[in-house]
Amino acid sequence: MSDDDGDRDYCLIDATRPPRAEGPPYAECVLCRRPTEYPESCKGITMCPVCEWQEAQRTACSG
């Protein structure tokens, strides 16, 4: 493994995230409907920080 690979998270399937919003309006979380950190114009699945953390816990590598 090279030094460049040190920061890579191998457990994530798709590590792409939408850009954070500069301010309101914020997109709703698809699970709990709370405001997220992403702009309302963001397409796709958006989750609030709590639901993102819980989803990461559910899908984490056991290893």
mmCIF file as Biopython writes it, N, C-alpha, C and O atoms, coordinates in Angstrom:
data_model
#
loop_
_atom_site.group_PDB
_atom_site.id
_atom_site.type_symbol
_atom_site.label_atom_id
_atom_site.label_alt_id
_atom_site.label_comp_id
_atom_site.label_asym_id
_atom_site.label_entity_id
_atom_site.label_seq_id
_atom_site.pdbx_PDB_ins_code
_atom_site.Cartn_x
_atom_site.Cartn_y
_atom_site.Cartn_z
_atom_site.occupancy
_atom_site.B_iso_or_equiv
_atom_site.auth_seq_id
_atom_site.auth_asym_id
_atom_site.pdbx_PDB_model_num
ATOM 1   N N  . MET A ? 1  ? 0.856   -1.178 0.000  1.0 0.0 1  A 1 
ATOM 2   C CA . MET A ? 1  ? 0.000   0.000  0.000  1.0 0.0 1  A 1 
ATOM 3   C C  . MET A ? 1  ? 0.892   1.228  0.000  1.0 0.0 1  A 1 
ATOM 4   O O  . MET A ? 1  ? 1.843   1.303  0.778  1.0 0.0 1  A 1 
ATOM 5   N N  . SER A ? 2  ? 0.600   2.182  -0.855 1.0 0.0 2  A 1 
ATOM 6   C CA . SER A ? 2  ? 1.388   3.409  -0.909 1.0 0.0 2  A 1 
ATOM 7   C C  . SER A ? 2  ? 0.867   4.407  0.113  1.0 0.0 2  A 1 
ATOM 8   O O  . SER A ? 2  ? -0.209  4.220  0.682  1.0 0.0 2  A 1 
ATOM 9   N N  . ASP A ? 3  ? 1.628   5.463  0.343  1.0 0.0 3  A 1 
ATOM 10  C CA . ASP A ? 3  ? 1.218   6.500  1.294  1.0 0.0 3  A 1 
ATOM 11  C C  . ASP A ? 3  ? -0.046  7.226  0.840  1.0 0.0 3  A 1 
ATOM 12  O O  . ASP A ? 3  ? -0.791  7.751  1.667  1.0 0.0 3  A 1 
ATOM 13  N N  . ASP A ? 4  ? -0.291  7.259  -0.478 1.0 0.0 4  A 1 
ATOM 14  C CA . ASP A ? 4  ? -1.466  7.944  -0.994 1.0 0.0 4  A 1 
ATOM 15  C C  . ASP A ? 4  ? -2.750  7.229  -0.631 1.0 0.0 4  A 1 
ATOM 16  O O  . ASP A ? 4  ? -3.812  7.852  -0.611 1.0 0.0 4  A 1 
ATOM 17  N N  . ASP A ? 5  ? -2.684  5.934  -0.344 1.0 0.0 5  A 1 
ATOM 18  C CA . ASP A ? 5  ? -3.873  5.151  -0.023 1.0 0.0 5  A 1 
ATOM 19  C C  . ASP A ? 5  ? -4.271  5.246  1.447  1.0 0.0 5  A 1 
ATOM 20  O O  . ASP A ? 5  ? -5.300  4.689  1.828  1.0 0.0 5  A 1 
ATOM 21  N N  . GLY A ? 6  ? -3.509  5.918  2.270  1.0 0.0 6  A 1 
ATOM 22  C CA . GLY A ? 6  ? -3.749  5.959  3.703  1.0 0.0 6  A 1 
ATOM 23  C C  . GLY A ? 6  ? -5.064  6.574  4.118  1.0 0.0 6  A 1 
ATOM 24  O O  . GLY A ? 6  ? -5.640  6.168  5.128  1.0 0.0 6  A 1 
ATOM 25  N N  . ASP A ? 7  ? -5.564  7.559  3.353  1.0 0.0 7  A 1 
ATOM 26  C CA . ASP A ? 7  ? -6.798  8.246  3.730  1.0 0.0 7  A 1 
ATOM 27  C C  . ASP A ? 7  ? -8.030  7.621  3.098  1.0 0.0 7  A 1 
ATOM 28  O O  . ASP A ? 7  ? -9.139  8.100  3.335  1.0 0.0 7  A 1 
ATOM 29  N N  . ARG A ? 8  ? -7.878  6.576  2.305  1.0 0.0 8  A 1 
ATOM 30  C CA . ARG A ? 8  ? -9.001  5.956  1.605  1.0 0.0 8  A 1 
ATOM 31  C C  . ARG A ? 8  ? -9.813  5.101  2.578  1.0 0.0 8  A 1 
ATOM 32  O O  . ARG A ? 8  ? -9.250  4.357  3.381  1.0 0.0 8  A 1 
ATOM 33  N N  . ASP A ? 9  ? -11.134 5.214  2.500  1.0 0.0 9  A 1 
ATOM 34  C CA . ASP A ? 9  ? -12.016 4.418  3.354  1.0 0.0 9  A 1 
ATOM 35  C C  . ASP A ? 9  ? -12.571 3.287  2.501  1.0 0.0 9  A 1 
ATOM 36  O O  . ASP A ? 9  ? -13.430 3.517  1.650  1.0 0.0 9  A 1 
ATOM 37  N N  . TYR A ? 10 ? -12.099 2.089  2.716  1.0 0.0 10 A 1 
ATOM 38  C CA . TYR A ? 10 ? -12.468 0.956  1.882  1.0 0.0 10 A 1 
ATOM 39  C C  . TYR A ? 10 ? -13.862 0.427  2.169  1.0 0.0 10 A 1 
ATOM 40  O O  . TYR A ? 10 ? -14.375 -0.363 1.376  1.0 0.0 10 A 1 
ATOM 41  N N  . CYS A ? 11 ? -14.497 0.821  3.257  1.0 0.0 11 A 1 
ATOM 42  C CA . CYS A ? 11 ? -15.820 0.318  3.598  1.0 0.0 11 A 1 
ATOM 43  C C  . CYS A ? 11 ? -16.929 1.038  2.837  1.0 0.0 11 A 1 
ATOM 44  O O  . CYS A ? 11 ? -18.032 0.506  2.713  1.0 0.0 11 A 1 
ATOM 45  N N  . LEU A ? 12 ? -16.663 2.207  2.338  1.0 0.0 12 A 1 
ATOM 46  C CA . LEU A ? 12 ? -17.696 2.961  1.646  1.0 0.0 12 A 1 
ATOM 47  C C  . LEU A ? 12 ? -17.841 2.475  0.213  1.0 0.0 12 A 1 
ATOM 48  O O  . LEU A ? 12 ? -16.853 2.325  -0.506 1.0 0.0 12 A 1 
ATOM 49  N N  . ILE A ? 13 ? -19.069 2.233  -0.191 1.0 0.0 13 A 1 
ATOM 50  C CA . ILE A ? 13 ? -19.339 1.807  -1.554 1.0 0.0 13 A 1 
ATOM 51  C C  . ILE A ? 13 ? -19.335 3.015  -2.480 1.0 0.0 13 A 1 
ATOM 52  O O  . ILE A ? 13 ? -18.704 2.988  -3.536 1.0 0.0 13 A 1 
ATOM 53  N N  . ASP A ? 14 ? -20.030 4.061  -2.092 1.0 0.0 14 A 1 
ATOM 54  C CA . ASP A ? 14 ? -20.094 5.280  -2.883 1.0 0.0 14 A 1 
ATOM 55  C C  . ASP A ? 14 ? -19.857 6.462  -1.960 1.0 0.0 14 A 1 
ATOM 56  O O  . ASP A ? 14 ? -20.755 6.859  -1.218 1.0 0.0 14 A 1 
ATOM 57  N N  . ALA A ? 15 ? -18.673 7.021  -1.995 1.0 0.0 15 A 1 
ATOM 58  C CA . ALA A ? 15 ? -18.298 8.084  -1.073 1.0 0.0 15 A 1 
ATOM 59  C C  . ALA A ? 15 ? -18.638 9.472  -1.590 1.0 0.0 15 A 1 
ATOM 60  O O  . ALA A ? 15 ? -18.281 10.462 -0.952 1.0 0.0 15 A 1 
ATOM 61  N N  . THR A ? 16 ? -19.316 9.575  -2.725 1.0 0.0 16 A 1 
ATOM 62  C CA . THR A ? 16 ? -19.656 10.893 -3.252 1.0 0.0 16 A 1 
ATOM 63  C C  . THR A ? 16 ? -20.768 11.501 -2.426 1.0 0.0 16 A 1 
ATOM 64  O O  . THR A ? 16 ? -21.718 10.822 -2.037 1.0 0.0 16 A 1 
ATOM 65  N N  . ARG A ? 17 ? -20.637 12.777 -2.166 1.0 0.0 17 A 1 
ATOM 66  C CA . ARG A ? 17 ? -21.648 13.502 -1.400 1.0 0.0 17 A 1 
ATOM 67  C C  . ARG A ? 17 ? -21.970 14.797 -2.124 1.0 0.0 17 A 1 
ATOM 68  O O  . ARG A ? 17 ? -21.109 15.364 -2.797 1.0 0.0 17 A 1 
ATOM 69  N N  . PRO A ? 18 ? -23.203 15.269 -1.993 1.0 0.0 18 A 1 
ATOM 70  C CA . PRO A ? 18 ? -23.530 16.564 -2.592 1.0 0.0 18 A 1 
ATOM 71  C C  . PRO A ? 18 ? -22.826 17.689 -1.818 1.0 0.0 18 A 1 
ATOM 72  O O  . PRO A ? 18 ? -22.440 17.496 -0.666 1.0 0.0 18 A 1 
ATOM 73  N N  . PRO A ? 19 ? -22.661 18.837 -2.433 1.0 0.0 19 A 1 
ATOM 74  C CA . PRO A ? 19 ? -22.022 19.951 -1.728 1.0 0.0 19 A 1 
ATOM 75  C C  . PRO A ? 19 ? -22.900 20.461 -0.594 1.0 0.0 19 A 1 
ATOM 76  O O  . PRO A ? 19 ? -24.127 20.429 -0.699 1.0 0.0 19 A 1 
ATOM 77  N N  . ARG A ? 20 ? -22.295 20.925 0.473  1.0 0.0 20 A 1 
ATOM 78  C CA . ARG A ? 20 ? -23.051 21.474 1.605  1.0 0.0 20 A 1 
ATOM 79  C C  . ARG A ? 20 ? -23.687 22.810 1.201  1.0 0.0 20 A 1 
ATOM 80  O O  . ARG A ? 20 ? -23.129 23.554 0.395  1.0 0.0 20 A 1 
ATOM 81  N N  . ALA A ? 21 ? -24.847 23.098 1.765  1.0 0.0 21 A 1 
ATOM 82  C CA . ALA A ? 21 ? -25.568 24.325 1.449  1.0 0.0 21 A 1 
ATOM 83  C C  . ALA A ? 21 ? -24.924 25.510 2.169  1.0 0.0 21 A 1 
ATOM 84  O O  . ALA A ? 21 ? -24.430 25.381 3.289  1.0 0.0 21 A 1 
ATOM 85  N N  . GLU A ? 22 ? -24.939 26.652 1.511  1.0 0.0 22 A 1 
ATOM 86  C CA . GLU A ? 22 ? -24.432 27.891 2.116  1.0 0.0 22 A 1 
ATOM 87  C C  . GLU A ? 22 ? -25.451 28.453 3.107  1.0 0.0 22 A 1 
ATOM 88  O O  . GLU A ? 22 ? -25.080 29.171 4.036  1.0 0.0 22 A 1 
ATOM 89  N N  . GLY A ? 23 ? -26.715 28.135 2.915  1.0 0.0 23 A 1 
ATOM 90  C CA . GLY A ? 23 ? -27.775 28.612 3.791  1.0 0.0 23 A 1 
ATOM 91  C C  . GLY A ? 23 ? -29.111 28.051 3.339  1.0 0.0 23 A 1 
ATOM 92  O O  . GLY A ? 23 ? -29.163 27.276 2.385  1.0 0.0 23 A 1 
ATOM 93  N N  . PRO A ? 24 ? -30.206 28.435 4.019  1.0 0.0 24 A 1 
ATOM 94  C CA . PRO A ? 24 ? -31.519 27.908 3.668  1.0 0.0 24 A 1 
ATOM 95  C C  . PRO A ? 24 ? -31.878 28.265 2.231  1.0 0.0 24 A 1 
ATOM 96  O O  . PRO A ? 24 ? -31.342 29.244 1.711  1.0 0.0 24 A 1 
ATOM 97  N N  . PRO A ? 25 ? -32.744 27.534 1.575  1.0 0.0 25 A 1 
ATOM 98  C CA . PRO A ? 25 ? -33.508 26.390 2.062  1.0 0.0 25 A 1 
ATOM 99  C C  . PRO A ? 25 ? -32.702 25.101 1.981  1.0 0.0 25 A 1 
ATOM 100 O O  . PRO A ? 25 ? -31.913 24.906 1.056  1.0 0.0 25 A 1 
ATOM 101 N N  . TYR A ? 26 ? -32.907 24.230 2.953  1.0 0.0 26 A 1 
ATOM 102 C CA . TYR A ? 26 ? -32.207 22.962 3.028  1.0 0.0 26 A 1 
ATOM 103 C C  . TYR A ? 26 ? -33.109 21.829 2.553  1.0 0.0 26 A 1 
ATOM 104 O O  . TYR A ? 26 ? -34.331 21.911 2.678  1.0 0.0 26 A 1 
ATOM 105 N N  . ALA A ? 27 ? -32.514 20.786 2.015  1.0 0.0 27 A 1 
ATOM 106 C CA . ALA A ? 27 ? -33.271 19.598 1.615  1.0 0.0 27 A 1 
ATOM 107 C C  . ALA A ? 27 ? -33.746 18.855 2.859  1.0 0.0 27 A 1 
ATOM 108 O O  . ALA A ? 27 ? -33.108 18.920 3.910  1.0 0.0 27 A 1 
ATOM 109 N N  . GLU A ? 28 ? -34.861 18.152 2.738  1.0 0.0 28 A 1 
ATOM 110 C CA . GLU A ? 28 ? -35.372 17.347 3.849  1.0 0.0 28 A 1 
ATOM 111 C C  . GLU A ? 28 ? -34.688 15.988 3.859  1.0 0.0 28 A 1 
ATOM 112 O O  . GLU A ? 28 ? -34.343 15.448 2.808  1.0 0.0 28 A 1 
ATOM 113 N N  . CYS A ? 29 ? -34.496 15.443 5.048  1.0 0.0 29 A 1 
ATOM 114 C CA . CYS A ? 29 ? -33.978 14.089 5.193  1.0 0.0 29 A 1 
ATOM 115 C C  . CYS A ? 29 ? -35.036 13.115 4.675  1.0 0.0 29 A 1 
ATOM 116 O O  . CYS A ? 29 ? -36.220 13.261 4.982  1.0 0.0 29 A 1 
ATOM 117 N N  . VAL A ? 30 ? -34.611 12.125 3.892  1.0 0.0 30 A 1 
ATOM 118 C CA . VAL A ? 30 ? -35.564 11.167 3.331  1.0 0.0 30 A 1 
ATOM 119 C C  . VAL A ? 30 ? -36.089 10.199 4.384  1.0 0.0 30 A 1 
ATOM 120 O O  . VAL A ? 30 ? -37.085 9.516  4.145  1.0 0.0 30 A 1 
ATOM 121 N N  . LEU A ? 31 ? -35.442 10.128 5.539  1.0 0.0 31 A 1 
ATOM 122 C CA . LEU A ? 31 ? -35.885 9.199  6.583  1.0 0.0 31 A 1 
ATOM 123 C C  . LEU A ? 31 ? -36.720 9.877  7.663  1.0 0.0 31 A 1 
ATOM 124 O O  . LEU A ? 31 ? -37.780 9.370  8.030  1.0 0.0 31 A 1 
ATOM 125 N N  . CYS A ? 32 ? -36.255 11.021 8.180  1.0 0.0 32 A 1 
ATOM 126 C CA . CYS A ? 32 ? -36.952 11.645 9.314  1.0 0.0 32 A 1 
ATOM 127 C C  . CYS A ? 32 ? -37.566 13.005 8.978  1.0 0.0 32 A 1 
ATOM 128 O O  . CYS A ? 32 ? -38.262 13.590 9.807  1.0 0.0 32 A 1 
ATOM 129 N N  . ARG A ? 33 ? -37.313 13.510 7.769  1.0 0.0 33 A 1 
ATOM 130 C CA . ARG A ? 33 ? -37.853 14.781 7.270  1.0 0.0 33 A 1 
ATOM 131 C C  . ARG A ? 33 ? -37.281 16.009 7.969  1.0 0.0 33 A 1 
ATOM 132 O O  . ARG A ? 33 ? -37.812 17.105 7.786  1.0 0.0 33 A 1 
ATOM 133 N N  . ARG A ? 34 ? -36.228 15.873 8.756  1.0 0.0 34 A 1 
ATOM 134 C CA . ARG A ? 34 ? -35.545 17.035 9.338  1.0 0.0 34 A 1 
ATOM 135 C C  . ARG A ? 34 ? -34.693 17.704 8.260  1.0 0.0 34 A 1 
ATOM 136 O O  . ARG A ? 34 ? -34.376 17.074 7.251  1.0 0.0 34 A 1 
ATOM 137 N N  . PRO A ? 35 ? -34.319 18.966 8.458  1.0 0.0 35 A 1 
ATOM 138 C CA . PRO A ? 35 ? -33.438 19.632 7.489  1.0 0.0 35 A 1 
ATOM 139 C C  . PRO A ? 35 ? -32.066 18.956 7.454  1.0 0.0 35 A 1 
ATOM 140 O O  . PRO A ? 35 ? -31.554 18.508 8.480  1.0 0.0 35 A 1 
ATOM 141 N N  . THR A ? 36 ? -31.488 18.892 6.266  1.0 0.0 36 A 1 
ATOM 142 C CA . THR A ? 36 ? -30.154 18.332 6.110  1.0 0.0 36 A 1 
ATOM 143 C C  . THR A ? 36 ? -29.152 19.465 5.973  1.0 0.0 36 A 1 
ATOM 144 O O  . THR A ? 36 ? -29.511 20.634 6.117  1.0 0.0 36 A 1 
ATOM 145 N N  . GLU A ? 37 ? -27.903 19.129 5.697  1.0 0.0 37 A 1 
ATOM 146 C CA . GLU A ? 37 ? -26.868 20.133 5.458  1.0 0.0 37 A 1 
ATOM 147 C C  . GLU A ? 37 ? -26.724 20.421 3.968  1.0 0.0 37 A 1 
ATOM 148 O O  . GLU A ? 37 ? -25.803 21.128 3.559  1.0 0.0 37 A 1 
ATOM 149 N N  . TYR A ? 38 ? -27.628 19.879 3.156  1.0 0.0 38 A 1 
ATOM 150 C CA . TYR A ? 38 ? -27.527 19.986 1.709  1.0 0.0 38 A 1 
ATOM 151 C C  . TYR A ? 38 ? -28.580 20.939 1.165  1.0 0.0 38 A 1 
ATOM 152 O O  . TYR A ? 38 ? -29.630 21.112 1.783  1.0 0.0 38 A 1 
ATOM 153 N N  . PRO A ? 39 ? -28.318 21.559 0.022  1.0 0.0 39 A 1 
ATOM 154 C CA . PRO A ? 39 ? -29.291 22.503 -0.544 1.0 0.0 39 A 1 
ATOM 155 C C  . PRO A ? 39 ? -30.560 21.794 -1.002 1.0 0.0 39 A 1 
ATOM 156 O O  . PRO A ? 39 ? -30.537 20.614 -1.352 1.0 0.0 39 A 1 
ATOM 157 N N  . GLU A ? 40 ? -31.658 22.526 -0.993 1.0 0.0 40 A 1 
ATOM 158 C CA . GLU A ? 40 ? -32.946 21.975 -1.404 1.0 0.0 40 A 1 
ATOM 159 C C  . GLU A ? 40 ? -32.920 21.513 -2.857 1.0 0.0 40 A 1 
ATOM 160 O O  . GLU A ? 40 ? -33.662 20.605 -3.233 1.0 0.0 40 A 1 
ATOM 161 N N  . SER A ? 41 ? -32.079 22.127 -3.667 1.0 0.0 41 A 1 
ATOM 162 C CA . SER A ? 41 ? -31.992 21.776 -5.082 1.0 0.0 41 A 1 
ATOM 163 C C  . SER A ? 41 ? -31.236 20.472 -5.325 1.0 0.0 41 A 1 
ATOM 164 O O  . SER A ? 41 ? -31.169 19.997 -6.459 1.0 0.0 41 A 1 
ATOM 165 N N  . CYS A ? 42 ? -30.673 19.898 -4.279 1.0 0.0 42 A 1 
ATOM 166 C CA . CYS A ? 42 ? -29.893 18.665 -4.394 1.0 0.0 42 A 1 
ATOM 167 C C  . CYS A ? 42 ? -30.804 17.504 -4.763 1.0 0.0 42 A 1 
ATOM 168 O O  . CYS A ? 42 ? -31.815 17.262 -4.104 1.0 0.0 42 A 1 
ATOM 169 N N  . LYS A ? 43 ? -30.436 16.786 -5.823 1.0 0.0 43 A 1 
ATOM 170 C CA . LYS A ? 43 ? -31.222 15.634 -6.270 1.0 0.0 43 A 1 
ATOM 171 C C  . LYS A ? 43 ? -30.682 14.362 -5.640 1.0 0.0 43 A 1 
ATOM 172 O O  . LYS A ? 43 ? -29.490 14.276 -5.347 1.0 0.0 43 A 1 
ATOM 173 N N  . GLY A ? 44 ? -31.530 13.387 -5.429 1.0 0.0 44 A 1 
ATOM 174 C CA . GLY A ? 44 ? -31.108 12.106 -4.885 1.0 0.0 44 A 1 
ATOM 175 C C  . GLY A ? 44 ? -31.447 11.974 -3.416 1.0 0.0 44 A 1 
ATOM 176 O O  . GLY A ? 44 ? -32.253 12.733 -2.877 1.0 0.0 44 A 1 
ATOM 177 N N  . ILE A ? 45 ? -30.826 11.005 -2.779 1.0 0.0 45 A 1 
ATOM 178 C CA . ILE A ? 45 ? -31.101 10.713 -1.377 1.0 0.0 45 A 1 
ATOM 179 C C  . ILE A ? 45 ? -30.297 11.647 -0.488 1.0 0.0 45 A 1 
ATOM 180 O O  . ILE A ? 45 ? -29.067 11.657 -0.545 1.0 0.0 45 A 1 
ATOM 181 N N  . THR A ? 46 ? -30.982 12.430 0.330  1.0 0.0 46 A 1 
ATOM 182 C CA . THR A ? 46 ? -30.321 13.311 1.292  1.0 0.0 46 A 1 
ATOM 183 C C  . THR A ? 46 ? -30.744 12.897 2.690  1.0 0.0 46 A 1 
ATOM 184 O O  . THR A ? 46 ? -31.918 12.622 2.937  1.0 0.0 46 A 1 
ATOM 185 N N  . MET A ? 47 ? -29.790 12.855 3.599  1.0 0.0 47 A 1 
ATOM 186 C CA . MET A ? 47 ? -30.078 12.492 4.984  1.0 0.0 47 A 1 
ATOM 187 C C  . MET A ? 47 ? -29.477 13.535 5.919  1.0 0.0 47 A 1 
ATOM 188 O O  . MET A ? 47 ? -28.453 14.145 5.613  1.0 0.0 47 A 1 
ATOM 189 N N  . CYS A ? 48 ? -30.129 13.730 7.064  1.0 0.0 48 A 1 
ATOM 190 C CA . CYS A ? 48 ? -29.601 14.624 8.083  1.0 0.0 48 A 1 
ATOM 191 C C  . CYS A ? 48 ? -28.371 13.954 8.722  1.0 0.0 48 A 1 
ATOM 192 O O  . CYS A ? 48 ? -28.166 12.753 8.544  1.0 0.0 48 A 1 
ATOM 193 N N  . PRO A ? 49 ? -27.562 14.712 9.455  1.0 0.0 49 A 1 
ATOM 194 C CA . PRO A ? 49 ? -26.360 14.127 10.053 1.0 0.0 49 A 1 
ATOM 195 C C  . PRO A ? 49 ? -26.645 12.912 10.942 1.0 0.0 49 A 1 
ATOM 196 O O  . PRO A ? 49 ? -25.867 11.958 10.941 1.0 0.0 49 A 1 
ATOM 197 N N  . VAL A ? 50 ? -27.730 12.930 11.689 1.0 0.0 50 A 1 
ATOM 198 C CA . VAL A ? 50 ? -28.059 11.810 12.583 1.0 0.0 50 A 1 
ATOM 199 C C  . VAL A ? 50 ? -28.373 10.561 11.769 1.0 0.0 50 A 1 
ATOM 200 O O  . VAL A ? 50 ? -27.858 9.484  12.068 1.0 0.0 50 A 1 
ATOM 201 N N  . CYS A ? 51 ? -29.206 10.690 10.748 1.0 0.0 51 A 1 
ATOM 202 C CA . CYS A ? 51 ? -29.558 9.532  9.926  1.0 0.0 51 A 1 
ATOM 203 C C  . CYS A ? 51 ? -28.358 9.043  9.116  1.0 0.0 51 A 1 
ATOM 204 O O  . CYS A ? 51 ? -28.212 7.840  8.900  1.0 0.0 51 A 1 
ATOM 205 N N  . GLU A ? 52 ? -27.490 9.968  8.660  1.0 0.0 52 A 1 
ATOM 206 C CA . GLU A ? 52 ? -26.266 9.559  7.958  1.0 0.0 52 A 1 
ATOM 207 C C  . GLU A ? 52 ? -25.399 8.708  8.880  1.0 0.0 52 A 1 
ATOM 208 O O  . GLU A ? 52 ? -24.872 7.676  8.462  1.0 0.0 52 A 1 
ATOM 209 N N  . TRP A ? 53 ? -25.252 9.134  10.125 1.0 0.0 53 A 1 
ATOM 210 C CA . TRP A ? 53 ? -24.428 8.401  11.090 1.0 0.0 53 A 1 
ATOM 211 C C  . TRP A ? 53 ? -25.031 7.026  11.367 1.0 0.0 53 A 1 
ATOM 212 O O  . TRP A ? 53 ? -24.315 6.025  11.400 1.0 0.0 53 A 1 
ATOM 213 N N  . GLN A ? 54 ? -26.352 6.979  11.566 1.0 0.0 54 A 1 
ATOM 214 C CA . GLN A ? 54 ? -27.013 5.701  11.839 1.0 0.0 54 A 1 
ATOM 215 C C  . GLN A ? 54 ? -26.898 4.762  10.646 1.0 0.0 54 A 1 
ATOM 216 O O  . GLN A ? 54 ? -26.691 3.562  10.826 1.0 0.0 54 A 1 
ATOM 217 N N  . GLU A ? 55 ? -27.027 5.284  9.436  1.0 0.0 55 A 1 
ATOM 218 C CA . GLU A ? 55 ? -26.883 4.454  8.242  1.0 0.0 55 A 1 
ATOM 219 C C  . GLU A ? 55 ? -25.455 3.938  8.113  1.0 0.0 55 A 1 
ATOM 220 O O  . GLU A ? 55 ? -25.247 2.792  7.716  1.0 0.0 55 A 1 
ATOM 221 N N  . ALA A ? 56 ? -24.473 4.766  8.443  1.0 0.0 56 A 1 
ATOM 222 C CA . ALA A ? 56 ? -23.078 4.329  8.404  1.0 0.0 56 A 1 
ATOM 223 C C  . ALA A ? 56 ? -22.846 3.216  9.421  1.0 0.0 56 A 1 
ATOM 224 O O  . ALA A ? 56 ? -22.096 2.280  9.145  1.0 0.0 56 A 1 
ATOM 225 N N  . GLN A ? 57 ? -23.460 3.299  10.565 1.0 0.0 57 A 1 
ATOM 226 C CA . GLN A ? 57 ? -23.325 2.243  11.573 1.0 0.0 57 A 1 
ATOM 227 C C  . GLN A ? 57 ? -23.930 0.931  11.082 1.0 0.0 57 A 1 
ATOM 228 O O  . GLN A ? 57 ? -23.372 -0.141 11.315 1.0 0.0 57 A 1 
ATOM 229 N N  . ARG A ? 58 ? -25.070 1.020  10.404 1.0 0.0 58 A 1 
ATOM 230 C CA . ARG A ? 58 ? -25.739 -0.186 9.884  1.0 0.0 58 A 1 
ATOM 231 C C  . ARG A ? 58 ? -24.943 -0.857 8.775  1.0 0.0 58 A 1 
ATOM 232 O O  . ARG A ? 58 ? -24.953 -2.082 8.655  1.0 0.0 58 A 1 
ATOM 233 N N  . THR A ? 59 ? -24.260 -0.070 7.973  1.0 0.0 59 A 1 
ATOM 234 C CA . THR A ? 59 ? -23.567 -0.623 6.804  1.0 0.0 59 A 1 
ATOM 235 C C  . THR A ? 59 ? -22.057 -0.739 6.987  1.0 0.0 59 A 1 
ATOM 236 O O  . THR A ? 59 ? -21.338 -1.059 6.041  1.0 0.0 59 A 1 
ATOM 237 N N  . ALA A ? 60 ? -21.576 -0.482 8.201  1.0 0.0 60 A 1 
ATOM 238 C CA . ALA A ? 60 ? -20.132 -0.527 8.443  1.0 0.0 60 A 1 
ATOM 239 C C  . ALA A ? 60 ? -19.556 -1.927 8.253  1.0 0.0 60 A 1 
ATOM 240 O O  . ALA A ? 60 ? -20.221 -2.935 8.490  1.0 0.0 60 A 1 
ATOM 241 N N  . CYS A ? 61 ? -18.326 -1.953 7.826  1.0 0.0 61 A 1 
ATOM 242 C CA . CYS A ? 61 ? -17.632 -3.233 7.675  1.0 0.0 61 A 1 
ATOM 243 C C  . CYS A ? 61 ? -17.390 -3.851 9.051  1.0 0.0 61 A 1 
ATOM 244 O O  . CYS A ? 61 ? -17.070 -3.146 10.007 1.0 0.0 61 A 1 
ATOM 245 N N  . SER A ? 62 ? -17.542 -5.138 9.141  1.0 0.0 62 A 1 
ATOM 246 C CA . SER A ? 62 ? -17.226 -5.831 10.393 1.0 0.0 62 A 1 
ATOM 247 C C  . SER A ? 62 ? -15.983 -6.659 10.145 1.0 0.0 62 A 1 
ATOM 248 O O  . SER A ? 62 ? -16.011 -7.674 9.449  1.0 0.0 62 A 1 
ATOM 249 N N  . GLY A ? 63 ? -14.900 -6.199 10.731 1.0 0.0 63 A 1 
ATOM 250 C CA . GLY A ? 63 ? -13.826 -6.847 10.379 1.0 0.0 63 A 1 
ATOM 251 C C  . GLY A ? 63 ? -12.617 -7.340 10.690 1.0 0.0 63 A 1 
ATOM 252 O O  . GLY A ? 63 ? -11.960 -7.947 9.844  1.0 0.0 63 A 1 
#
